[in-house]
Amino acid sequence: MKSEFVVSTRSPNEAQLNQIVPAGEPWMGVVKAGHYFRIVDLEGNQAVDTLFYNANDVSERYSATDTIRGQGNIYLTTGTKLLSERCNTLLTITADTCGRHDTLGGACSAESNTVRYSLDKRHMHSCRDSFLMALARSNYGLSKRDLSSNINFFMNVPVTPDGKLTFADGISGPDRYVEMRAETDVLVLISNCPQLNNPCNAYNPTPVRVLTWSE
Ligand SMILES: [Zn+2]
């Protein structure tokens, strides 16, 4: 099982950006090439749905398929190169105290809430809504068609030997984090998942912290 527990040497006291993303809220920001980006699961078992774009050409974006094929493994952890659909490395995961992150489960949406739970869940706030709200507030010209398959940081979606996807209880915990180095200027789009129907976040969305360092 791929799981690489690696601690970072960077101190939050020296971070350039140190910001809370409230439960259920989106966040958008640019991480410059060579800079480091950390997401902290403050209370544990929060799912942080994340998309990455090349900040200088947002038509280039994170590709789950190319990332999985590139490393020959479905789980993301220390050492994983997060590839674009042009097979360029957008970021490299350099530290990880959770040990495993998902990129198969996708983001929750009104449609998936309806299919997976029930029709009366359709109105509930979803990651896709959060992504779209953040895009609408930005000036990158991105829209629904630009939402590709995302990463679910801190989310545990084990695949069984016969290939079944299981949305399992989280393996993360309070203050666990994942840290990555941007290999190009990267636009980060986060939905701090508002989901209330899924054990991935223990049915309880909680805040996360984002930090950046210049080296
Ligand atoms: Zn979600």
Boltz pocket constraint, residues with backbone or C-beta under 6 A from the ligand:
constraints:
  - pocket:
      binder: B
      contacts: [[A, 49], [A, 107], [A, 108], [A, 126], [A, 127], [A, 128], [A, 191], [A, 193], [A, 194], [A, 195]]
      max_distance: 6.0
